Structures are given as C-alpha cells and as structure tokens.
Amino acid sequence: MDIKTILIPIDFSENSFYALEYALDLAANHGSTVRILYVNRDESMLYHYLSTSEYEAIRDRALEDAKAMLKDLENKFPKLKEIDYHYHVRRGVPYVEILEELEKNPVDLVVIGSHGKHASKKYFYGTTAEKVVRRTDTTILVTRKPD
C-alpha cells in the first residue's frame, strides 16, 4: 500500500495525541505527507445567550487559540520537524468536517483516536471515529491509547 498522504484529526485529547504519534511513525516510514485537522466545535447554543459580537469574539478567540496550540505541536512532537506536514482548522461538527475534508482533499489513510475529549457523549451518539468509519470509503486506522 502506497501511503502518500495521511489525515490526522485531533482534539488535543490524549487519545488524539496517541493517534498523532502513531501516524507520525507511519509517515516517517512511508515518506508520507501529514495533514493535521482540528475541528473547533461550533457551540451554537451560546449564540442564544450572547450578543452577536460577544459570540463572534468568543468563536474567533477559540480559533486563534487552536491555531496557537497547533503551532506548538512541534515542541510536543519533535518528529513533526522531520516530515512534511500541514495543519488546518475548521469549525463545525467534527465528523461532518472530517468527512468534508476527505471529500475536498482525498488522502490515502486517516489515523484517528478511538475517542476524544467528549468520550462521555459516545454512549448516546457514537464516537467521531465510528461516524467517520461508517461514512467514508477512505482507509481508516483507529488507534486506542494503551491504559
């Protein structure tokens, strides 16, 4: 299997960092380009309680914070300095945005953590990983951080 491009959705949880480490090893072994995707959840419920300008300020600040954290990944994961990588930030529902990213920019492999920051919601709605696996033909590697 020729793995030219790997997409790694992250949410800054330990499980997503484990997936990132796993994907970086794969990328180094295969000479792959890595695309790191962070989806900033659109907390539209806040919109009803805040003025438009307050909501937009919070939303914009969250995006800027996410971009800063993504830039800082090189400090936490030195392997990033050894490979070709890019990061993207999208806003919305994580699994929907991941699927849209795959549709617009196909990849050879997605490496995703089994569950992330909102793991408690999985019992009601399923995990982001499960939803992506069910809805795409792209090869998916789901990782789980060992206990």
MDAnalysis code that builds the backbone (N, CA, C; Angstrom):
import MDAnalysis as mda
import numpy as np

u = mda.Universe.empty(441, n_residues=147, atom_resindex=np.repeat(np.arange(147), 3), trajectory=True)
u.add_TopologyAttr("name", ["N", "CA", "C"] * 147)
u.add_TopologyAttr("resid", np.arange(1, 148))
u.add_TopologyAttr("resname", ["MET", "ASP", "ILE", "LYS", "THR", "ILE", "LEU", "ILE", "PRO", "ILE", "ASP", "PHE", "SER", "GLU", "ASN", "SER", "PHE", "TYR", "ALA", "LEU", "GLU", "TYR", "ALA", "LEU", "ASP", "LEU", "ALA", "ALA", "ASN", "HIS", "GLY", "SER", "THR", "VAL", "ARG", "ILE", "LEU", "TYR", "VAL", "ASN", "ARG", "ASP", "GLU", "SER", "MET", "LEU", "TYR", "HIS", "TYR", "LEU", "SER", "THR", "SER", "GLU", "TYR", "GLU", "ALA", "ILE", "ARG", "ASP", "ARG", "ALA", "LEU", "GLU", "ASP", "ALA", "LYS", "ALA", "MET", "LEU", "LYS", "ASP", "LEU", "GLU", "ASN", "LYS", "PHE", "PRO", "LYS", "LEU", "LYS", "GLU", "ILE", "ASP", "TYR", "HIS", "TYR", "HIS", "VAL", "ARG", "ARG", "GLY", "VAL", "PRO", "TYR", "VAL", "GLU", "ILE", "LEU", "GLU", "GLU", "LEU", "GLU", "LYS", "ASN", "PRO", "VAL", "ASP", "LEU", "VAL", "VAL", "ILE", "GLY", "SER", "HIS", "GLY", "LYS", "HIS", "ALA", "SER", "LYS", "LYS", "TYR", "PHE", "TYR", "GLY", "THR", "THR", "ALA", "GLU", "LYS", "VAL", "VAL", "ARG", "ARG", "THR", "ASP", "THR", "THR", "ILE", "LEU", "VAL", "THR", "ARG", "LYS", "PRO", "ASP"])
u.atoms.positions = np.array([
    [0.855, -1.184, 0.000],
    [0.000, 0.000, 0.000],
    [0.896, 1.239, 0.000],
    [0.646, 2.135, -0.922],
    [1.399, 3.379, -1.022],
    [0.662, 4.459, -0.226],
    [1.279, 4.931, 0.833],
    [0.643, 5.928, 1.696],
    [1.339, 7.263, 1.471],
    [0.768, 8.068, 0.575],
    [1.370, 9.367, 0.263],
    [0.910, 10.453, 1.226],
    [-0.364, 10.391, 1.610],
    [-0.932, 11.439, 2.464],
    [-1.748, 10.817, 3.588],
    [-1.521, 11.310, 4.807],
    [-2.241, 10.833, 5.991],
    [-2.961, 12.017, 6.631],
    [-4.243, 11.834, 6.917],
    [-5.018, 12.838, 7.653],
    [-5.125, 12.387, 9.103],
    [-4.847, 13.318, 10.012],
    [-4.946, 13.019, 11.439],
    [-5.849, 14.057, 12.095],
    [-7.107, 13.706, 12.362],
    [-7.969, 14.623, 13.112],
    [-7.567, 14.590, 14.589],
    [-7.379, 15.757, 15.187],
    [-7.034, 15.797, 16.610],
    [-7.975, 16.738, 17.351],
    [-8.118, 16.485, 18.645],
    [-8.914, 17.375, 19.503],
    [-8.137, 17.749, 20.769],
    [-6.823, 17.510, 20.732],
    [-5.918, 17.806, 21.845],
    [-6.152, 16.905, 23.055],
    [-6.860, 15.797, 22.865],
    [-7.011, 14.803, 23.928],
    [-5.811, 13.858, 23.877],
    [-5.617, 13.094, 24.949],
    [-4.510, 12.127, 24.980],
    [-4.663, 11.080, 23.881],
    [-5.898, 10.651, 23.612],
    [-6.117, 9.666, 22.552],
    [-5.759, 10.218, 21.181],
    [-6.074, 11.474, 20.942],
    [-5.729, 12.037, 19.631],
    [-4.224, 12.248, 19.517],
    [-3.558, 12.552, 20.633],
    [-2.099, 12.671, 20.603],
    [-1.447, 11.311, 20.344],
    [-2.031, 10.250, 20.884],
    [-1.520, 8.909, 20.606],
    [-1.672, 8.596, 19.116],
    [-2.821, 8.943, 18.549],
    [-3.039, 8.743, 17.110],
    [-2.023, 9.540, 16.300],
    [-1.738, 10.753, 16.730],
    [-0.756, 11.585, 16.040],
    [0.627, 10.929, 16.081],
    [1.044, 10.451, 17.244],
    [2.341, 9.771, 17.353],
    [2.405, 8.562, 16.424],
    [1.342, 7.792, 16.403],
    [1.273, 6.597, 15.563],
    [1.393, 6.987, 14.091],
    [0.654, 8.006, 13.710],
    [0.663, 8.463, 12.318],
    [2.021, 9.038, 11.925],
    [2.679, 9.718, 12.839],
    [3.999, 10.274, 12.537],
    [5.012, 9.161, 12.277],
    [4.917, 8.070, 13.026],
    [5.787, 6.920, 12.760],
    [5.507, 6.343, 11.376],
    [4.234, 6.193, 11.040],
    [3.870, 5.702, 9.708],
    [4.389, 6.635, 8.620],
    [4.201, 7.926, 8.827],
    [4.638, 8.913, 7.835],
    [6.148, 8.861, 7.636],
    [6.886, 8.729, 8.720],
    [8.346, 8.657, 8.619],
    [8.775, 7.405, 7.854],
    [8.095, 6.294, 8.086],
    [8.440, 5.033, 7.419],
    [8.049, 5.002, 5.949],
    [7.007, 5.736, 5.581],
    [6.498, 5.701, 4.209],
    [6.799, 6.970, 3.421],
    [7.427, 7.946, 4.046],
    [7.692, 9.211, 3.359],
    [6.413, 9.967, 3.036],
    [5.432, 9.861, 3.915],
    [4.112, 10.459, 3.689],
    [4.065, 11.917, 4.119],
    [3.154, 12.642, 3.497],
    [2.797, 13.981, 3.942],
    [1.663, 13.837, 4.946],
    [1.708, 14.629, 5.995],
    [0.697, 14.562, 7.050],
    [-0.133, 15.836, 7.048],
    [-1.445, 15.654, 7.148],
    [-2.355, 16.791, 7.326],
    [-3.030, 16.616, 8.681],
    [-2.807, 17.572, 9.555],
    [-3.412, 17.558, 10.886],
    [-4.645, 18.449, 10.835],
    [-5.773, 17.908, 11.261],
    [-7.032, 18.651, 11.220],
    [-7.589, 18.795, 12.628],
    [-7.854, 20.032, 12.998],
    [-8.550, 20.304, 14.258],
    [-9.896, 20.921, 13.910],
    [-10.955, 20.371, 14.470],
    [-12.293, 20.924, 14.260],
    [-12.736, 21.579, 15.559],
    [-12.923, 22.882, 15.486],
    [-13.418, 23.644, 16.627],
    [-14.934, 23.475, 16.653],
    [-15.411, 22.804, 17.680],
    [-16.858, 22.574, 17.792],
    [-17.608, 23.893, 17.755],
    [-18.614, 23.932, 16.948],
    [-19.447, 25.125, 16.877],
    [-20.466, 25.046, 18.006],
    [-20.228, 25.806, 19.023],
    [-21.121, 25.813, 20.191],
    [-22.253, 26.812, 19.946],
    [-23.108, 26.492, 18.996],
    [-24.156, 27.426, 18.595],
    [-25.189, 27.689, 19.692],
    [-25.221, 26.844, 20.715],
    [-26.142, 27.105, 21.828],
    [-25.800, 28.430, 22.507],
    [-24.515, 28.774, 22.531],
    [-24.098, 30.037, 23.142],
    [-24.714, 31.234, 22.430],
    [-24.975, 31.062, 21.151],
    [-25.485, 32.155, 20.336],
    [-26.782, 32.732, 20.910],
    [-27.567, 31.878, 21.538],
    [-28.856, 32.315, 22.083],
    [-28.716, 33.145, 23.357],
    [-27.569, 33.052, 24.016],
    [-27.376, 33.725, 25.293],
    [-26.457, 34.937, 25.215],
    [-25.809, 35.124, 24.086],
    [-24.856, 36.220, 23.929],
    [-25.256, 37.102, 22.764],
    [-24.749, 38.302, 22.770],
    [-24.955, 39.155, 21.602],
    [-24.115, 38.595, 20.457],
    [-24.441, 38.985, 19.251],
    [-23.700, 38.507, 18.087],
    [-22.220, 38.832, 18.204],
    [-21.908, 40.036, 18.634],
    [-20.497, 40.424, 18.737],
    [-19.770, 39.627, 19.824],
    [-20.447, 39.348, 20.946],
    [-19.823, 38.546, 22.006],
    [-19.568, 37.118, 21.519],
    [-20.575, 36.553, 20.846],
    [-20.445, 35.192, 20.322],
    [-19.303, 35.112, 19.310],
    [-19.247, 36.077, 18.389],
    [-18.196, 36.073, 17.372],
    [-16.821, 36.264, 17.995],
    [-16.726, 37.081, 19.037],
    [-15.444, 37.290, 19.718],
    [-14.966, 35.995, 20.380],
    [-15.875, 35.287, 21.037],
    [-15.526, 34.011, 21.674],
    [-15.129, 32.986, 20.618],
    [-15.901, 32.915, 19.552],
    [-15.620, 31.965, 18.469],
    [-14.267, 32.247, 17.827],
    [-13.998, 33.517, 17.544],
    [-12.729, 33.892, 16.919],
    [-11.551, 33.627, 17.846],
    [-11.741, 33.895, 19.130],
    [-10.673, 33.642, 20.104],
    [-10.369, 32.144, 20.195],
    [-11.413, 31.326, 20.166],
    [-11.222, 29.871, 20.220],
    [-10.435, 29.383, 19.008],
    [-10.719, 29.945, 17.841],
    [-9.977, 29.561, 16.634],
    [-8.517, 29.987, 16.724],
    [-8.278, 31.175, 17.218],
    [-6.897, 31.652, 17.368],
    [-6.136, 30.799, 18.385],
    [-6.799, 30.439, 19.482],
    [-6.168, 29.569, 20.484],
    [-5.815, 28.211, 19.875],
    [-6.727, 27.667, 19.071],
    [-6.474, 26.373, 18.425],
    [-5.281, 26.460, 17.480],
    [-5.204, 27.531, 16.709],
    [-4.071, 27.700, 15.791],
    [-2.761, 27.794, 16.564],
    [-2.771, 28.491, 17.685],
    [-1.563, 28.606, 18.512],
    [-1.159, 27.241, 19.069],
    [-2.139, 26.452, 19.512],
    [-1.829, 25.118, 20.038],
    [-1.288, 24.209, 18.937],
    [-1.828, 24.344, 17.721],
    [-1.327, 23.547, 16.604],
    [0.116, 23.917, 16.274],
    [0.416, 25.205, 16.291],
    [1.790, 25.640, 16.029],
    [2.747, 25.087, 17.081],
    [2.263, 24.916, 18.294],
    [3.091, 24.434, 19.397],
    [3.304, 22.916, 19.364],
    [2.628, 22.219, 18.460],
    [2.759, 20.766, 18.405],
    [4.191, 20.318, 18.136],
    [4.954, 21.121, 17.394],
    [6.346, 20.747, 17.101],
    [7.162, 20.596, 18.378],
    [6.830, 21.366, 19.401],
    [7.536, 21.237, 20.678],
    [7.198, 19.927, 21.379],
    [5.946, 19.512, 21.272],
    [5.497, 18.288, 21.934],
    [5.841, 17.040, 21.119],
    [5.879, 17.197, 19.794],
    [6.138, 16.074, 18.890],
    [7.281, 16.432, 17.942],
    [8.521, 16.262, 18.379],
    [9.681, 16.640, 17.564],
    [9.728, 15.951, 16.195],
    [9.075, 14.784, 16.058],
    [9.055, 14.085, 14.765],
    [8.427, 14.940, 13.672],
    [7.585, 15.891, 14.057],
    [6.967, 16.767, 13.057],
    [8.022, 17.532, 12.255],
    [9.144, 17.821, 12.882],
    [10.205, 18.569, 12.204],
    [10.867, 17.743, 11.108],
    [10.674, 16.426, 11.148],
    [11.328, 15.523, 10.205],
    [10.460, 15.173, 9.003],
    [9.209, 15.578, 9.011],
    [8.307, 15.206, 7.916],
    [7.627, 16.442, 7.339],
    [7.008, 16.247, 6.185],
    [6.233, 17.309, 5.545],
    [4.824, 17.276, 6.148],
    [4.434, 18.356, 6.801],
    [3.100, 18.379, 7.405],
    [2.459, 19.757, 7.256],
    [1.151, 19.736, 7.347],
    [0.342, 20.956, 7.308],
    [-0.760, 20.773, 8.338],
    [-1.269, 21.871, 8.845],
    [-2.415, 21.762, 9.739],
    [-3.526, 22.680, 9.247],
    [-4.742, 22.270, 9.556],
    [-5.932, 23.015, 9.157],
    [-6.872, 23.104, 10.350],
    [-7.588, 24.200, 10.426],
    [-8.604, 24.376, 11.461],
    [-9.930, 24.594, 10.751],
    [-10.933, 23.840, 11.171],
    [-12.288, 24.020, 10.649],
    [-13.213, 24.205, 11.840],
    [-14.381, 24.729, 11.564],
    [-15.368, 24.940, 12.624],
    [-16.629, 24.169, 12.255],
    [-17.183, 23.460, 13.245],
    [-18.417, 22.737, 12.994],
    [-18.504, 21.468, 13.817],
    [-19.253, 20.523, 13.299],
    [-19.412, 19.213, 13.932],
    [-18.232, 18.355, 13.471],
    [-17.440, 17.817, 14.391],
    [-16.202, 17.148, 13.993],
    [-16.337, 16.103, 12.884],
    [-17.246, 15.137, 13.020],
    [-17.293, 14.098, 11.994],
    [-17.722, 14.658, 10.639],
    [-18.601, 15.643, 10.635],
    [-19.041, 16.263, 9.381],
    [-17.872, 16.976, 8.711],
    [-17.112, 17.716, 9.487],
    [-15.973, 18.457, 8.936],
    [-14.869, 17.516, 8.457],
    [-14.657, 16.418, 9.160],
    [-13.664, 15.429, 8.718],
    [-14.092, 14.845, 7.378],
    [-15.362, 14.483, 7.259],
    [-15.867, 13.923, 6.002],
    [-15.778, 14.934, 4.863],
    [-16.078, 16.194, 5.141],
    [-15.954, 17.231, 4.108],
    [-14.499, 17.411, 3.692],
    [-13.596, 17.373, 4.651],
    [-12.162, 17.476, 4.345],
    [-11.730, 16.324, 3.442],
    [-12.204, 15.121, 3.730],
    [-11.860, 13.959, 2.909],
    [-12.428, 14.075, 1.501],
    [-13.615, 14.638, 1.397],
    [-14.227, 14.806, 0.082],
    [-13.463, 15.831, -0.751],
    [-13.085, 16.939, -0.129],
    [-12.386, 18.014, -0.847],
    [-10.923, 17.687, -1.106],
    [-10.289, 17.006, -0.164],
    [-8.856, 16.707, -0.242],
    [-8.628, 15.242, 0.120],
    [-8.832, 14.329, -0.825],
    [-8.689, 12.900, -0.526],
    [-7.287, 12.551, -0.013],
    [-7.227, 11.551, 0.841],
    [-5.965, 11.065, 1.401],
    [-5.923, 9.546, 1.243],
    [-4.767, 8.974, 1.518],
    [-4.622, 7.522, 1.443],
    [-5.011, 6.838, 2.744],
    [-4.873, 7.565, 3.851],
    [-5.129, 6.971, 5.156],
    [-5.558, 8.046, 6.150],
    [-6.503, 7.689, 7.006],
    [-6.878, 8.530, 8.149],
    [-6.470, 7.765, 9.400],
    [-5.767, 8.439, 10.303],
    [-5.430, 7.849, 11.600],
    [-6.156, 8.685, 12.646],
    [-7.042, 8.037, 13.390],
    [-7.907, 8.764, 14.322],
    [-7.985, 8.011, 15.647],
    [-8.030, 8.753, 16.732],
    [-8.180, 8.151, 18.054],
    [-9.568, 7.569, 18.237],
    [-9.656, 6.505, 19.032],
    [-10.940, 5.823, 19.220],
    [-11.986, 6.703, 19.886],
    [-11.553, 7.582, 20.763],
    [-12.471, 8.542, 21.377],
    [-11.652, 9.713, 21.881],
    [-12.313, 10.857, 21.990],
    [-11.585, 12.070, 22.337],
    [-12.117, 12.742, 23.581],
    [-12.096, 14.061, 23.539],
    [-12.470, 14.855, 24.717],
    [-13.902, 14.638, 25.166],
    [-14.769, 14.365, 24.240],
    [-16.192, 14.239, 24.575],
    [-16.600, 12.769, 24.632],
    [-15.746, 11.937, 25.208],
    [-15.975, 10.493, 25.242],
    [-17.271, 10.116, 25.952],
    [-17.700, 10.890, 26.924],
    [-18.924, 10.545, 27.649],
    [-20.151, 10.609, 26.753],
    [-20.095, 11.401, 25.689],
    [-21.237, 11.512, 24.781],
    [-21.351, 10.306, 23.855],
    [-20.294, 9.485, 23.774],
    [-20.300, 8.375, 22.830],
    [-21.421, 7.387, 23.117],
    [-21.826, 7.265, 24.371],
    [-22.872, 6.313, 24.716],
    [-24.221, 6.719, 24.131],
    [-24.389, 7.999, 23.875],
    [-25.647, 8.473, 23.310],
    [-25.579, 8.615, 21.794],
    [-24.436, 9.064, 21.283],
    [-24.362, 9.430, 19.875],
    [-23.357, 8.624, 19.062],
    [-22.484, 7.867, 19.680],
    [-21.389, 7.210, 18.980],
    [-20.193, 8.143, 18.913],
    [-19.011, 7.575, 18.709],
    [-17.819, 8.410, 18.662],
    [-17.646, 9.021, 17.280],
    [-16.834, 10.055, 17.225],
    [-16.500, 10.670, 15.938],
    [-15.863, 9.627, 15.034],
    [-14.957, 8.822, 15.580],
    [-14.290, 7.788, 14.779],
    [-15.311, 6.834, 14.162],
    [-16.283, 6.388, 14.948],
    [-17.308, 5.470, 14.433],
    [-18.086, 6.101, 13.288],
    [-18.443, 7.355, 13.440],
    [-19.227, 8.037, 12.410],
    [-18.431, 8.207, 11.124],
    [-17.149, 8.504, 11.247],
    [-16.308, 8.660, 10.058],
    [-16.130, 7.311, 9.369],
    [-15.850, 6.260, 10.134],
    [-15.656, 4.926, 9.562],
    [-16.885, 4.495, 8.768],
    [-18.059, 4.748, 9.292],
    [-19.309, 4.327, 8.638],
    [-19.614, 5.092, 7.358],
    [-19.053, 6.293, 7.208],
    [-19.498, 7.170, 6.125],
    [-18.446, 7.451, 5.052],
    [-17.304, 6.790, 5.086],
    [-16.297, 7.059, 4.064],
    [-15.714, 5.761, 3.534],
    [-15.193, 5.832, 2.310],
    [-14.507, 4.691, 1.712],
    [-12.999, 4.769, 1.929],
    [-12.536, 5.860, 2.523],
    [-11.113, 6.031, 2.797],
    [-10.674, 5.023, 3.860],
    [-9.468, 4.512, 3.724],
    [-8.929, 3.590, 4.720],
    [-8.721, 4.337, 6.036],
    [-9.234, 3.748, 7.118],
    [-9.170, 4.382, 8.437],
    [-8.430, 3.448, 9.393],
    [-7.506, 4.022, 10.139],
    [-6.836, 3.301, 11.214],
    [-7.263, 3.969, 12.517],
    [-7.994, 3.230, 13.342],
    [-8.468, 3.761, 14.620],
    [-7.505, 3.280, 15.704],
    [-6.933, 4.234, 16.433],
    [-5.977, 3.887, 17.485],
    [-6.625, 4.041, 18.854],
    [-6.089, 3.294, 19.780],
    [-6.548, 3.403, 21.165],
    [-5.317, 3.465, 22.050],
    [-5.250, 4.489, 22.861],
    [-4.109, 4.654, 23.753],
    [-4.140, 3.549, 24.801],
    [-3.024, 2.834, 24.957],
    [-2.995, 1.778, 25.978],
    [-3.194, 2.366, 27.378],
    [-3.822, 1.588, 28.243],
    [-4.056, 2.046, 29.624],
    [-2.782, 2.043, 30.428],
])
